[in-house]
């Protein structure tokens, strides 16, 4: 069963900074992936998976954070 990057980091003891360093991604993007605000592209997915020593398919890549409406307040 696939699990989130955050859950994998907790299970393996990998910090956000360590994940950024291992993956070679910049810290802001790694943080967004870490907390589920950014769905990474295929290259970023491979880098994160390799940094965590799992396969790309072992990770749940969807957004965890609700996407807010950017043009006003949404439906009333």
N, C-alpha and C positions, 0 to 999 in steps of 0.2 A: 504494500500500500504506500502511495506517495505521501510525503510529508513536507511541510514548509521549510524554507531555509532557516528561519528562526528556530524551529523545533530541532532541526538537525544540528545547528550550532549549539543549542542548549545541551543536547544529548552527548555531543562530542567535546564540549568544552572549548569550542572555537569562538573567540571574541569577534566583534565587528571589525576591529582594526586588523586582526589576524586574517580574517576572511578577505578584506580588501588587499592586504599584502600578498596573500597566497594567490589570489585570482588575478592580480594586476589591474583591477578596476579602480577608478577613483573612489574616494570615500563617500561623496554624496550619492553616487549611483549605487554603490554597495549598500549604503544605509537604506535607500529606497527599496531595493530588492529584499533586504534583510527584514524589513517591516511589512512587506507586501504592498507597497505603494507603486511599484514599477514592475511590469512584466518584461523580463529581459529578452533580447533578441537571441537567435540561436548561438552566436559566438559567446555572448555573455553567459548563457545557460551552461555551455560547455566549460567555461572557465570557473564558474561557481561550483559546478558538480566536481570538477577535478580538484578544486581546492578543498572540498569536503570528502574527497575519496569515495564518491558514489557515482552512479550513472545519472544522466539527465532525466531518465524515466523514474528515478527514485524520488524526485522532487516535485512537489505541487507548485506550479508556477503562476497560478491565478492571483488576481488582486484580492487582498484581505480587507483593504480599506475601501469603504463606499466612495464611489465617484460622485462628486458634487456637481450640480448644474452650474455652468460658468456664465450663463447669460440671464441673470436674475435669480429669482428664488424658486423656480420650478413651478409645478402645478399647485394651484390653491385649493 
